[in-house]
Amino acid sequence: MRTPVTTLDQRYSDPGAVATPWDETRRALEAAELSWISTVRPDGRPHGTPLVAVWAGDALHFCTGAGEQKTANLSANPHVILTTGCNRWDGGLDVVVEGDAVRVTGDDELKRLAEAWTGKWDGQWQYAVREGSFRPQSEQEVGTEPVYVYAVQPARVLAFTKGTFTHTTHTF
């Protein structure tokens, strides 16, 4: 596992605050039920949408249909931001992951990730692996478009603790 350099930005943190440890930030990514992804459209306009993600190994993973806007955006520009947290201003931890999305196509890795999706959401997200992508597990959904899986190894992760306010940067 890669270990980041962790720093506290005193300008945006309460006096006496300490940096949020990487283990705490990583646990927030592992536990998040919903994240938001920001991508860039081929014409330069931003695109944001909610999705579910899985932290596995040293990367945050998400999936999207082959015909979706995210897929078109990532074909032109792999830079992404994934965010998660809570909608309170006075408590909780918000996390921002910056990096490049790289498509995962190896069957062994995809099978491991399909199991992670199934386990994280108690079987609500189930995928079969075929032809370098996820496919719906249900027989009724056979023939639907492939679901591409992407990995984002963070270049930088920002952690914003609220209540006692901190602005932490984890750089890889």
C-alpha angles and dihedrals in degrees: 000000000000116000116213129217104250123207136172119224101220091194091070101030133086116259109273093016119144128215118269106253117244092239090059092047092048091049089054089054091048093050099042113119094191134027135178123228126205118199134167121247117228089256091055099256117131123249124197131182140157121253142157119257138189126213108217128161108334097331145072111234130202135168136216137176119269091242098046127113092247091060092051090047094049091050088062100034127013096195112117142167119209119192135186137166139098136301096240121105096200103051144020136046127281118198130197120193118198122192148097123293113230120188116243112218107158112112095220092052092043092051090051090050093046088056090049091053091048093047097045095053100035094251097312092117110048125168137178119212119235135152096356096309145072119270127190111271094220118096089221090063097052111131095033119131119282120265111227120215122213133192123210114197102196120246089183135000123197120203120195114192114197129204091036094035120226134165108203127180122201109194121193 
